[in-house]
Amino acid sequence: MSSEKDKNINNIIDPLEIEEWVRSLEGVIQRSGRDAAKILLEVVENRAKELRVLYQPLPYSPYRNTISQHDQGIYPGDLKIEEKITAILRWNALAMVMKANKNYGGVGGHIASYASCAEIFETGFNHFFKGGDQSDLVFFQPHSSTGIYARAFLEGRLTENHLNNYRHETKEDGLSSYCHPYLMKNFWNFPTGSMGIGPLSAIYQARFLKYLENRNLYKSTKHVWGVFGDGEMDEPESLAGLSLASRENLDNLTFIINCNLQRLDGPVRGNGQIIQELESLFKGAGWNVVKVLWGSEWDKIFLMDKNHLLLKRFAETVDGKYQTLGARDGAYNLKNFFGEDPEVLKLVSTMSDEDIDKLKRGGHDFKKLYSAFKLALETKGKPTVILAKTKKGYGMGKAGESKMTAHQAKELDIEALKEFRNRFGLDMSDDQLENLDFYKPSEDSEEIKYLKKRRENLGGFIPQRKVEQISIDVPKLDDHSKFLFEDSDREYSTTTGLIRVLGNILKNKIIGPRVVPNVADEARTFGMANLFSQIGIYSPHGQLYEPEDSSSILTYKESKNGQLLEEGISEAGAVSSWVAAATSYSNHNYPMMPFYIFYSMFGFQRVGDLIWAAADQMPRGFLIGATAGRTTLSGEGLQHQDGHSQLIASTIPNLKSYDPCFANEIAIIFDEGMKRMMQECKNEFYYLTVSNEKYSHPKIDLTNKEGILKGGYLFSDNTVDGININLFGSGPIFRECIKASEILKNDFGIGTRLYSITSYSELEKDCKETKRKNMLNPNNVSKSFLENIVSNNDPIIATSDYVRAYAQLVSGYLKNKFTSLGTDGFGRSDTRANLRDFFEVDANHIVVSSLFSLLEEKKVTSDIVSKAIKSFNFQSNSDHPWNI
Ligand SMILES: Cc1ncc(C[n+]2csc(CCOP(=O)(O)OP(=O)(O)O)c2C)c(N)n1
C-alpha cells in the first residue's frame, strides 16, 4: 500500500482494528483450516452486502501459484528422465524447423512456441492424456506441432524420413505444418491453425460428450484438453463459449493457456498482465482457475516473504517488463526486479546471479504443472483453466528466449546450438549439432522405455485418428418424402418441405435418434417449433420452471435427454456444436447426423473459417442455409439477404452444395446425402439453401434423379421449329425462368429448354475434372455431364438469386454463348417482385437478356429487343445496383 493510501485509510478506520480482524482470520485458519476461513468470509461478505456495504473485491487473486507448495502433493513421475525426454523433443523439434528451411528454403516453421510449452505437453503425455478406446480429445497449440511430431518419432510412430519432410505436404511422407486431420488422416483430430477456432471447438466437443451421455447414447470417460496461446485468447471465438462451458458444468474440459506473454509481434499485454486479465475473465465466466506461475525454486523465497513484498513486486510488474526480465541474465534481474525494493532484495541475498538465472517460471516445472492438471481433473461441476506462465523460446538463449522476434526465429547459429545442448544436457557432438542430426535414443534406453510405458499405462499413443467405418441404415425416399412426390397444388416453401422430411426422419427408429437438429435461436422462423415438444430441447439441467406455454402442444420443453440443440444467438457456437456432432463418427466411432439450419447470410460469411476448419475434419452432416437468396428473402434488407453463400460454399472441396427450386428435388438430395454419409460412410458434407417463398411444387419425373444430384436436368423442352434458347435457373428464381419461357414463346415465338440447375458447383466439379482428363488423354476425350445435357448450340441465360459469379462457375466449359444474371450489389428490403425487378433477375429481364443474346448471335434484330424493353418499361439510362 502506498503511504498516501495508508494515511487515507487510517483516517477512516483505526489500523489496530484492521490488525485485529486479520489476526482473527489467521487464527481461524490455524484452528479450523482454510475451508472454515472461506465460510467465515462468505458469511461476512453476505452480511456486508445486506448492509449495502458495496465491497468489490478484485476479480483476480495475487500473482502467484494457486496451489501452495504445501498442497502440491508428491510427484509420481521420474523427473530426471522426463527432463531428458523433453530436452530431446525440444532438440528434434528445433532441428526439424531448421532443416526444413536449410534444405528447401522458405517453408517456415516455428521454434519458440513449442519451446515454451514442451513441459505442458509432456505433463499431459506422461500423466494425463488418455489414449485408446476412451482416448481424450486434445487440442494442440498449432505452432507447436513440431513437438508432437518429435514425440511421435521417439514413440516409433514417425520415421526420420517424416521429420525430414516437415511442411512438405505434397509428399507422401510429408508432415503437415499444423494440425490438419485432412492432410494426416490417421494422426491429427482437430485443426487449430486458425487462432480462436480451437478453444471454441474444444468447448463444444466437451459439451457434445455430455449430450451423448445425457441422451443415453454413448457414455465415456473422455476428457477434453486444450492447450492454447495467451495471444490466441484475444480472438472473440476463444471467449465465445466460456459461459456455456460453466453453465453446462463441463467438468470434462480443461484449458491450459500457455502464457508466454508474447504473441507474434510482441507482448500480449505489454502494459498490463495477461494472466490476471484471463483469470478475471474465466472466473467471471464461472470457471475454476488454477495459476501456475512460479517454479519450485521460488518456493523457499516465498516462505521468507512474510510481508508479501515479493507479491507486491509481482503485482507492480507489467508483462512488457516480465518479458525483458525473461530475456536477460540473473545479474540484470537482481538489479532490475529484486533490487527495486531493498526488502525484496534481502529475500534473495544468499543467491548468486546463476541461482537467479535458474529461477524457472511455473509452466516449465513438471511438479507444479502436474498438481494443476490433477486438480483440474478432480474439480467437479465446472471446467478448469490452467494459466501456465512460461517463456517464449525457452532454451533458445540469446537467439530467441523471450526476444521480441522469437516467434519468427527459424534458425540458431552454432554457438546458440551449443548453448542449447549444454543447457539441456544433450549428449550430442558439435558435428551432430552442425548437421542438425535428429536424436533418437535406442529402443532399450531408459528414455524410450519410460515414454512408451507411460503411454501404455494411459491406453495408447495420441494424437491418433482411428476411424471405424460404421454403416447406419437409412430409410428409403418413400418412407420420409412420399408426400412430396404426390400431385398437389398446395403452396409451401422449400423450408417447410425439408422440415417435414426431417420430422419424418426423426421418427425413424434407426437413424432418428442419431439426428442432431441444431439452431441458433431461429427454430420458430423455420417452422420447427413443433420439435420443441416432439423431441425436446437439450438441457443438462432439465426444465426448472413451468414454461409460459405449458398448455400448448408446441410447448417449449427443455429436458435432460432433449435432442434439439438450441444454441442461442451464437452462430459460431452453433456451427462448432454441429462440427462436434458431425465428427462423432471419427472422434467416438459413433456416427451422428447433425442438421444445422440457419439464416444463410449468417452462415458462410459469418462463420466461414469455422466451416473451413470443419471441412478439414471431414465432417458428415447437413448445413441448411434458410431464408436464402438475395431477392427471395423480402423485406429484411442488406445485412440479411444472402447473395453469395453458394459461391463461398463452392470453394470447399468436400462440401456438396445445392440451390434447388423444388421441395422434391431437395428430398432427393437429402436422401442421397443421408445414404452416402451414413450408410456408405463417405467423407463429404452437404449445404442446401432453402427459402421461405411459398409456391406449388410440380410432380417430378424420378428419372431426373441423376441430374438433380449431379447439378441439373432438362426440366421441360419447349423448343419450336425456329429460334430457341436455353434457360438455366436455380432456387426459387427458376420459376422466373419458367415465366420467361412462356413470354418468349407467346410474345416472341421463341422456344426454350428449361434447365433446373440444382448446383452450379457440382456441375463445375464434373466439368473441370472432365476437361483435365481430356487434356491428359487427348486421344480419348469425353463430354462432361453438362455438355451431355446441353447438347445444342443455342445461347444460355443462367439466372440465380446469387451473384453472377455463381452461375459463371460453369460458363467456361460450354461452347454456347453464356450470359449470367444474378444479384450483384447490396441487398435491400422490398417486395420480392420489386427486388427481382431491381436486381434484374425476374422473368422480364430474363426475356430481354435472352433477346439480346440472340441479337448478338444475329438471330433476331435490335428492333425486337427494343420492343421488349419498351413493353417492360425498362429505362435505358438506369443504373444496376452493382453501381455504387
Ligand atoms: C486467425 C489467425 N490469425 C492470425 C494468425 C497468425 N498467427 C500465428 S501464431 C500467432 C501468434 C500466436 O500467439 P500466441 O497465441 O500467444 O501463441 P505463442 O506465443 O505461444 O506462439 C499469430 C497471430 C493465425 N494463425 N490465425
The ligand as an ORCA input file, in Angstrom:
! r2SCAN-3c Opt
* xyz 1 1
  C      -6.971    -16.366    -37.060
  C      -5.477    -16.245    -37.083
  N      -4.915    -15.023    -37.136
  C      -3.585    -14.897    -37.197
  C      -2.772    -15.985    -37.197
  C      -1.272    -15.819    -37.335
  N      -0.569    -16.164    -36.073
  C       0.034    -17.325    -35.943
  S       0.715    -17.529    -34.446
  C       0.248    -16.018    -33.954
  C       0.603    -15.570    -32.587
  C       0.171    -16.550    -31.573
  O       0.423    -16.105    -30.301
  P       0.059    -16.969    -29.051
  O      -1.317    -17.459    -29.164
  O       0.373    -16.183    -27.842
  O       0.983    -18.237    -29.190
  P       2.534    -18.420    -28.893
  O       3.064    -17.118    -28.426
  O       2.621    -19.452    -27.847
  O       3.112    -18.869    -30.196
  C      -0.448    -15.383    -34.972
  C      -1.002    -14.026    -34.884
  C      -3.392    -17.244    -37.133
  N      -2.684    -18.377    -37.146
  N      -4.737    -17.339    -37.045
*
